[in-house]
Amino acid sequence: MALIYYLTQIQFDNGAIQLLHAECQRTGITRPLVVTDAGVRAAGVLDQALAALGDLPHAVFDQTPSNPTEAAVRAAVEIYKAQRCDGLIAVGGGSAIDCAKGVAIAATHEGPLTRYATIEGGSGLITDKAAPLIAVPTTSGTGSEVARGAIIIVDDHRKLGFHSWHLLPKAAICDPELTLGLPPRLTAATGMDAIAHCMETFMSAAFNPPADGIALDGLERGWGWIEKATRDGSDREARLNLMSASMQGAMAFQKGLGCVHSLSHSLGGVDPRLHHGTLNAMFLPAVIRFNAGAESVRKDRRLERMARAMGVASAEALPDAVREMNARLGLPTGLAQMGVERSMFARIIDGAMADHCHKTNPRLATRDDYEAMLEASL
């Protein structure tokens, strides 16, 4: 049976950050912990958010790592409890938002965070006691501001997913102006993350026509504007469309993702220095080729429909089109350029087989299939 569930309140416009105080009032947050990272603070974006809070009492945790960890969640929880906070505001990319979702669990639920991981059967243990969260994205990539999940590296170095509708932010404030200063390389990597979300969820075999429509429109926007946003970070129309593609990808991926993400989640746990969006961009071509053999993909002509949305000549041309886009954006040519070696393959495959995205790929991958995908992406 299909579960189709939408969504949260989204404020989407240039200057929407000014609504932050009002959204705190609406959601009943009177003393928030603002979860962010050092880069957002250095860029001056945190100051904009704090100014929008006005005289609302708050605390700040600004040590979110590039891939959020259980240790960072614990450190933020200490501040949350010491300052008697009653809610969270995440200001940053997917890492800050996911870290805040980890805090929403750990600050209000007993036991280790791993207990609540999806693959440990913990989703049902996350209750409505989870701390309320307002998400303010500063990149256009993960779409975590409208998603029910978080990806966190736990203490045993696994990169695990945590999923519950109780983690869905009570409000998302999507202000494209907050992304104007994003460097070209990060714009490209996060933008390809959004494109990967739209493509991979559209290929998933699950029945969710609203998600399919949202994903296709998001793909058209992301593919059509990512180069302009990367070349000219001050292009407001490009920034708006890329942020919309990011939001739409996450709205759609409640339908499920697949091998791109099972591989990138696993490899991100093996080497936390690697950027998730860049990994997705590297894996997309090989996974598209693999998925072309799936019955549901062929029956519904899913590759052909994506090709039309992207302005690509044919379904067969999609993998090369993605590779060529990666090159034009200045992303790596493959995993080897990112320091990945064949000696890491066994560990990556172990993690991919156990990942929550593995079983929602339209074609179930074997260990040999994953090895072939890694080899093709190297």
C-alpha positions in Angstrom: 0.0 0.0 0.0 1.3 3.5 -0.9 1.6 6.1 1.9 1.4 9.6 0.4 1.9 12.3 3.0 2.4 16.0 2.5 3.9 18.1 4.2 4.9 21.1 6.3 4.5 24.9 6.1 7.0 26.4 3.7 7.8 30.1 3.4 9.5 30.5 0.0 10.7 33.8 -1.2 13.7 36.2 -1.3 13.8 37.8 2.2 11.8 35.0 3.8 14.3 34.9 6.7 12.5 37.9 8.2 9.6 35.6 9.1 11.7 33.5 11.5 10.4 35.2 14.7 6.8 34.8 13.5 7.4 31.1 12.7 8.8 30.6 16.2 5.6 32.2 17.6 3.4 30.1 15.4 5.1 26.8 16.3 5.3 27.6 20.1 9.1 27.8 20.3 10.1 30.4 22.9 13.8 29.6 23.5 15.4 27.9 20.5 18.8 26.3 20.1 20.1 27.5 16.7 22.1 24.7 15.1 24.6 25.8 12.5 28.2 25.4 11.4 31.3 27.6 11.4 31.1 28.3 7.7 27.6 29.7 8.0 28.7 31.9 10.9 31.8 33.1 8.9 29.6 33.9 5.9 27.4 36.2 8.0 24.3 34.2 7.4 23.9 33.2 11.0 23.9 36.9 11.9 21.0 37.4 9.5 19.0 34.6 11.2 19.8 35.9 14.7 18.8 39.4 13.7 15.5 38.1 12.4 14.9 36.5 15.9 14.9 39.9 17.4 14.6 39.7 21.2 13.7 36.1 21.4 16.1 34.3 23.9 18.2 31.7 22.2 21.4 29.6 22.3 23.8 28.7 19.5 25.6 25.5 18.5 27.9 26.2 15.6 30.1 23.1 15.5 28.2 20.9 13.1 30.8 18.9 11.0 30.5 18.6 7.2 28.9 15.2 7.9 26.9 15.3 11.1 28.0 12.9 13.8 26.5 11.4 17.0 29.3 13.2 18.9 28.1 16.6 17.5 24.5 15.7 18.4 25.6 15.0 22.0 27.5 18.3 22.2 24.4 20.2 21.0 22.1 18.3 23.4 24.2 19.5 26.3 23.7 23.1 25.3 20.0 22.5 24.6 19.4 21.1 28.1 21.7 23.6 29.9 20.0 26.6 28.3 16.5 25.1 28.9 15.6 25.3 25.2 12.2 24.2 23.9 12.8 23.9 20.2 15.4 24.1 17.4 16.3 26.3 14.5 18.6 24.8 11.9 20.5 27.3 9.8 22.7 25.7 7.2 22.9 22.9 4.6 21.7 19.4 5.1 24.4 18.7 7.7 23.1 21.3 10.1 19.5 20.4 9.5 20.2 16.7 10.0 22.3 17.4 13.1 19.3 19.3 14.5 17.0 16.4 13.8 19.4 14.2 15.8 19.2 16.7 18.6 15.4 16.6 18.3 15.5 12.9 19.1 18.4 12.7 21.6 17.2 15.7 23.7 13.8 14.1 24.3 14.2 10.3 24.1 16.1 7.9 26.3 19.0 5.7 25.3 21.7 5.9 22.6 20.9 7.6 19.3 21.6 4.4 17.3 18.5 2.8 19.0 16.3 5.1 16.7 18.0 4.3 13.4 15.8 3.1 10.6 17.8 -0.1 9.9 17.8 -0.9 13.6 14.0 -0.8 13.6 14.0 2.4 15.5 11.6 4.6 13.5 8.6 3.6 15.5 10.3 4.5 18.7 10.5 8.2 17.7 7.5 9.9 19.2 5.8 13.2 19.2 8.0 14.2 22.1 10.7 15.1 19.5 11.7 18.7 19.8 10.0 21.0 17.3 12.3 22.2 14.5 12.3 25.1 12.1 14.7 24.6 9.1 16.4 27.4 7.2 18.4 26.0 4.3 21.5 27.9 3.1 22.3 25.5 0.3 20.2 24.0 -2.5 20.9 20.3 -2.3 19.5 18.0 0.4 16.0 19.4 0.8 16.2 18.2 4.4 14.0 21.2 5.4 10.9 19.4 4.0 12.0 15.8 4.7 11.3 13.3 7.5 14.8 11.9 7.6 18.3 12.6 8.8 21.6 11.0 8.0 24.1 10.8 10.8 27.4 9.1 11.3 27.1 7.2 14.6 29.8 6.3 17.1 30.6 3.0 15.4 31.3 4.9 12.1 28.2 3.7 10.3 26.3 6.4 8.3 22.7 5.7 9.3 19.3 7.1 8.4 16.7 8.2 11.0 13.2 8.5 9.7 9.9 9.7 11.3 7.2 12.1 10.5 7.8 13.5 14.0 11.2 14.8 12.6 9.6 16.8 9.8 10.3 20.4 10.5 7.3 22.4 11.7 8.3 25.1 9.2 10.7 25.5 6.4 12.0 29.0 5.5 13.4 28.9 2.0 15.1 32.1 1.2 17.2 31.9 -2.0 19.1 35.1 -1.1 20.8 33.1 1.7 22.5 31.1 -1.1 23.9 34.0 -3.1 27.4 33.8 -1.5 27.7 30.0 -1.9 31.0 29.2 -3.7 30.8 27.7 -7.2 32.1 24.2 -6.3 29.6 23.9 -3.4 26.8 25.2 -5.6 27.6 22.5 -8.1 27.9 19.7 -5.6 24.7 20.5 -3.7 22.8 21.2 -6.9 23.8 17.8 -8.3 22.5 16.3 -5.0 19.1 17.9 -5.7 19.2 16.5 -9.2 20.1 13.1 -8.0 17.1 13.1 -5.6 14.7 14.0 -8.4 16.1 11.4 -10.8 16.5 8.6 -8.3 13.1 8.9 -6.7 11.5 9.1 -10.1 13.1 5.8 -11.0 11.9 4.1 -7.9 9.2 1.6 -8.5 6.9 2.7 -5.6 3.5 4.0 -6.5 3.3 7.8 -5.8 2.1 9.8 -8.8 2.3 13.2 -6.9 6.0 12.5 -6.1 6.7 11.6 -9.7 5.2 14.9 -10.9 7.1 16.9 -8.3 10.4 15.1 -9.1 10.1 15.7 -12.8 9.4 19.4 -12.4 12.2 19.7 -9.9 14.6 17.9 -12.3 13.7 20.3 -15.1 14.4 23.3 -12.9 17.6 21.8 -11.4 19.1 20.7 -14.7 18.1 23.9 -16.4 19.5 26.3 -13.9 22.5 24.6 -12.2 25.1 25.9 -14.6 23.9 29.5 -14.4 23.8 29.3 -10.6 27.4 27.9 -10.6 28.8 30.4 -13.1 27.0 33.4 -11.6 26.2 33.0 -7.9 24.4 36.4 -7.9 21.8 35.3 -10.4 18.6 35.4 -8.3 16.4 33.5 -10.8 18.9 30.7 -11.0 19.2 30.6 -7.2 15.4 30.5 -6.8 15.0 27.7 -9.3 17.8 25.6 -7.8 16.4 26.0 -4.3 13.0 24.9 -5.6 14.6 21.9 -7.2 16.2 21.0 -3.9 12.9 21.4 -2.0 11.0 19.4 -4.6 13.5 16.5 -4.6 13.0 16.0 -0.9 9.3 16.4 -1.2 9.4 13.6 -3.7 11.9 11.2 -2.1 9.4 10.0 0.5 8.7 7.6 -2.4 12.2 6.1 -1.9 15.7 6.4 -3.3 18.1 3.7 -4.4 21.6 2.5 -5.2 23.0 6.0 -5.7 22.2 6.8 -2.1 23.0 3.4 -0.6 26.5 3.8 -2.1 27.0 7.4 -1.2 25.7 6.9 2.4 28.1 3.9 2.8 31.1 5.6 1.3 30.4 8.7 3.3 30.7 6.6 6.4 33.9 5.0 5.2 35.4 8.4 4.5 33.5 11.2 6.2 35.6 13.9 4.4 33.7 13.1 1.1 30.9 15.4 0.1 27.5 13.6 -0.2 26.3 15.6 -3.2 29.5 15.0 -5.1 29.3 11.3 -4.4 25.8 11.2 -5.8 27.0 13.0 -8.9 29.7 10.3 -9.4 27.3 7.4 -8.9 24.4 8.6 -11.0 25.7 7.5 -14.5 26.4 3.9 -13.4 23.1 3.6 -11.5 21.1 5.0 -14.4 22.7 2.3 -16.6 21.9 -0.4 -14.1 18.3 0.8 -13.6 17.7 0.8 -17.3 17.2 -3.0 -17.0 14.5 -2.7 -14.4 11.0 -3.8 -15.6 9.2 -0.9 -13.9 11.6 1.6 -15.5 11.1 0.2 -18.9 7.3 -0.2 -18.6 6.8 3.4 -17.5 9.4 4.8 -19.9 11.0 6.6 -16.9 14.4 7.2 -18.5 12.7 8.7 -21.6 10.5 10.9 -19.5 13.6 12.2 -17.6 15.4 12.8 -20.8 12.6 15.0 -22.1 12.5 17.0 -18.9 16.3 17.5 -19.2 16.4 18.3 -22.9 18.6 15.2 -23.5 18.3 13.5 -26.9 17.5 10.0 -25.6 17.3 7.7 -22.6 20.5 6.0 -23.7 22.3 9.4 -23.6 21.4 10.1 -19.9 24.5 8.6 -18.3 26.8 10.5 -20.6 24.8 13.7 -20.2 25.3 13.5 -16.4 29.0 12.9 -16.8 29.3 15.8 -19.1 27.4 18.1 -16.7 29.7 17.1 -13.9 32.7 18.0 -16.0 31.2 21.4 -17.0 30.5 22.1 -13.4 34.1 21.4 -12.4 33.3 18.4 -10.3 35.7 15.4 -10.1 35.8 13.0 -13.1 35.4 10.0 -10.8 35.9 8.5 -7.4 39.6 7.9 -7.9 40.1 11.7 -8.1 38.4 11.9 -4.7 40.9 9.4 -3.1 38.7 6.3 -3.3 40.6 3.1 -3.9 39.5 -0.5 -4.8 40.7 -1.7 -1.4 37.7 0.2 0.0 35.1 -1.6 -2.2 34.3 -4.4 0.2 33.5 -2.0 3.1 31.4 0.2 0.8 29.4 -2.7 -0.5 28.8 -4.0 3.1 27.3 -0.6 4.0 25.3 -0.3 0.8 23.7 -3.7 1.2 22.6 -2.7 4.7 21.5 0.8 3.8 17.8 1.8 4.0 17.8 2.9 0.3 19.0 -0.4 -1.0 15.6 -2.1 -1.2 13.8 0.8 -2.8 15.9 0.8 -5.9 13.8 -0.4 -8.9 16.2 -3.3 -9.4 17.6 -5.1 -6.4 21.4 -5.0 -6.6 23.7 -7.8 -5.6 27.2 -7.4 -4.3 28.6 -8.1 -7.8 26.3 -5.3 -9.1 27.6 -2.9 -6.6 31.1 -3.8 -7.4 30.5 -3.1 -11.1 28.9 0.2 -10.2 31.9 1.2 -8.1 34.3 0.2 -10.8 32.3 2.2 -13.4 32.4 5.2 -11.1 36.1 5.0 -10.3 
